[in-house]
Amino acid sequence: MTLTAPPVPGTTPQAEPDKSSWLWMVMWCLLVLGVQPWSSRAVAPQGTTGSTNSLMKGVLLGVIFLVTLAATKPGFRTRLSPTTSIYVGYVLFASATAFLLADPGGPLLRLARLMIGLFLLFMLWRPLIREPERLIRAHLLAHLLLALTVVLSLIWRPEVAWRPLSAFGTGYRLQGVLIPMLPPRVGEVGAILLGLAIIAFVSRKLTFFPASACVGLGLVLVALSRTRTAAAAVAFGLVLALLLTRKTWWGRIASISVPGLMGLAFLIIPSLHTWLLRGQGTKQISSLSGRTTSWQYVLDEEVSVQTAIIGHGLGNKRVLLRRGEGDIDVMAIDNSWLSLYWETGLLAVTIVGIAMIVAWVSVLRAPTPFVKASGALLLGYVSAASLNESGLSDLSSMTLHLLVAAAVCDSDRLRARARALAEKPAPPKRQWR
């Protein structure tokens, strides 16, 4: 037997302390800001077609990438969640098919932007995603900051912050001006802030006063933006989060009954009923503010086999409708799955659909209730909102919610497995006689 003296203090390698997370928090907040669809229509009159500030968002994403790359040490250990890996496959497929289009430049730029976003998740695994609570906290902070910019917009330019509903009902909707965001995006920011704050408070990750401030601000943004999609999607996400984390039948029954009572209140209480209708008639309500018109056009159009497989090109989220003599209207598709089919074809729909299923498997396998509830909220929001909004085909806020939900739940499962292996007693050594 060899006896060794205890090591001399200061001569053994010590574990390096973790770098302060403020830099990674800032990088994540900037990433969430960069995926928001900044729209020049936010400061233009109702009905004016404006373009998103793609150049500014591209520059911001490039700066985030370079700073993250400079702050990442060589030889860092990382991994990709299965959902992110599938999205990498989607980018490669869409990039290959883009060269078959007449003008591949626009789609390739969008795919490059998505690939940079996926690579950022690859580099941020160790500082943010490896501890899933840290990424959830960063996501909550990012939406809190976005919500505060909307409040500042209301104080700074109140005459522009209120957008009239002349084409889709009566009244006004709140939009962002300091950071140009149309009312649906304001509603999404408020809904995510509201949902994550409620889960953090129930899980005792936030105290009463910060949680109340976040919940109140989120409710105000959803209400003043009059975004029904965001309200329904966050309610669906919260129900799923509660159902997946409640262990008793009474808790599960309460999880279903509370949203049911809230839905009944919207039909009975006059003020909530007025908010829900937004002054629209029966025809507008039944057509989902005209969305079904573009959906029917996408489903009815006869396309070639090649177009059905590879689509019309990434970025074509609108269809040109001809009604009557000389009556031409451009309408957004506003459905992630139909938009995905229209832009990148049936194979892309299959790939992204598999990514969604794998993300749900990751959520269901997450062992920590707080992480599972947060992942279920984000993924439930995306599952519901994707039926009424587009965004899953490129780097958007909806795609980021999907990737975050999958990453934190996958990381939580790996962490639990590592802890179980560390706590498992070593097998007894076999003694020879």
Residue, then its C-alpha position, 0 to 999 in steps of 0.5 A: m500500500t502506498l501512503t501519500a502525504p496530504p497535498v500542500p495548500g495552493t498546489t492543487p488545481q482549483a475549480e475556476p469560479d463561474k464568470s458573472s452571469w450579467l454578461w450572458m443575461v445582457m446577451w440573452c436580452l439583446l437576442v430576445l430583442g433581435v428576434q422581435p419583428w420590428s415593424s415600421r408600420a408601428v409609426a405609420p398610419q393604419g393600413t400602410t405597408g411597412s417593412t421590418n428593419s432586417l438590416m438593423k436586426g442583422v447587425l444586432l445579431g452579428v454583434i451578439f454573436l461576436v461578443t459571445l464568441a469573444a467571451t467564450k473560452p477555447g475548448f469549451r464543453t457544450r451540447l445541443s438539445p435534440t430540438t435544436s439539432i432538428y432545426v439545424g437539419y431544417v436549415l440545411f434542407a431549406s438552404a439546399t432547396a433555396f438554390l432551386l428558386a429563381d432568387p435565392g438571396g433573400p431565403l439564404l439570408r434568413l436561413a443564415r440568420l437562423m443558423i447564427g441564432l442556433f449557434l448562439l444557443f450552442m455557445l450559451w449552453r454552458p453559461l446559461i442553459r446548463e442551469p435551466e433556471r438561469l435561462i428561464r430567469a434571463h427570458l423573464l428579464a428580457h420580456l420585462l425589459l421589452a414591456l418597460t419599453v412599451v410603457l416608455s413609448l406610451i409616456w414618450r409618444p402617446e399619440v402614436a402608441w395608440r393604433p386605431l382599429s379602423a380595418f378590424g373593429t372599433g377602438y384603439r390598440l397599444q403598440g410599441v414606438l420606442i422599439p417598433m412593435l405592432p399590437p400582436r407583439v406587445g400582447e405576446v410580450g405581456a403574455i410571456l411575462l405574465g405566464l413566467a411570473i405566475i409560474a415563478f411565484v407559484s414555484r417560489k422563485l419570485t417573491f410577492f411584490p416582484a411577481s405582482a408587478c410582472v403579472g400586473l404589467g403583463l395583464v395591462l399589455v395584453a388588455l391594452s393591446r387587445t390581442r386575443t391570440a396572446a390571451a388564449a395562448v398563455a391561458f392554454g400554456l398555463v393550464l398545461a403547466l399546472l396539469l403537468t406539475r400538479k400531483t393530486w386530482w384536486g390540483r388538476i381539477a382546479s387547473i381546469s376549472v379556473p380557466g373555465l370560469m375565466g372563459l365564462a366570465f368573458l362571455i357574461i361580463p359586458s366589459l370583458h365581452t366587449w374586449l373580446l369582440r373588439g367591435q367586430g361583426t359576426k363575419q369578421i369573428s367567424s373569419l378570424s379577422g380575415r385570416t381564413t380567407s388567406w388560409q383557404y387560398v393557400l389550401d386551394e391553390e394548385v401548385s407543382v410538385q416541386t413547389a409543394i416540396i420546396g415552397h415559394g421561398l422563405g420570406n413569402k408570408r403573404v398571398l396576393l388575392r384577386r377579388g372582383e375586377g381589379d380588386i387586389d389585396v395582399m393578406a398575411i397567412d398568419n398560420s405558422w404551419l400554412s406559412l411554413y408550407w407556403e414558404t419552404g414546402l411539405l418536407a419543412v413542415t414535417i421537419v419542424g413538426i418533428a421538432m415540436i414533438v421532440a420538444w414536447v417529449s423533452v418537456l414531459r421528461a423534465p424532472t424539476p416542476f419549475v422547469k417543466a412548468s416553464g417549458a410547458l408554458l412556453l411550448g403550450y403558448v407556441s402550440a396555440a399561437s402557431l395556429n393564428e400567427s406565423g413565425l416557425s420558419d425562421l428566427s422569430s420570437m415564436t421559434l425562440h420560445l420553442l427552442v428555450a422550452a426544449a433546451v431547459c427541459d433537456s438540460d434539467r433531465l441531464r442534470a438530474r441524471a448526473r446527480a443520480l450517477a454521482e449519488k449512486p454508491a460504487p459497486p463493492k470490489r470483488q475480493w479474491r480468496 
